[in-house]
């Protein structure tokens, strides 16, 4: 992102979007109209006056991250269930 801030000389209006799609770069529309858009960016969405992009190399990494996070959630469920069961087994101690 910092390279785009330097390229367009705008420190405040070029931001990361962390809402629905993570690691998007949000750039004012007038900076990327027509053929001004850098080749390494893929447009994902827009909002009034701005366009949101993924860098092509980041998109694959974000997909891999989301898969890893889903696996972590799946792995944590049995672990947490067993901890709560052990805690419940000793409920008289806790009371």
Secondary structure as GFF3:
##gff-version 3
##sequence-region A 1 95
A	DSSP	alpha_helix	2	8	.	.	.	ID=ss1
A	DSSP	beta_strand	15	17	.	.	.	ID=ss2
A	DSSP	beta_strand	24	28	.	.	.	ID=ss3
A	DSSP	three_ten_helix	29	31	.	.	.	ID=ss4
A	DSSP	three_ten_helix	34	36	.	.	.	ID=ss5
A	DSSP	beta_strand	41	47	.	.	.	ID=ss6
A	DSSP	beta_strand	50	55	.	.	.	ID=ss7
A	DSSP	alpha_helix	56	89	.	.	.	ID=ss8
A	DSSP	alpha_helix	91	94	.	.	.	ID=ss9
###
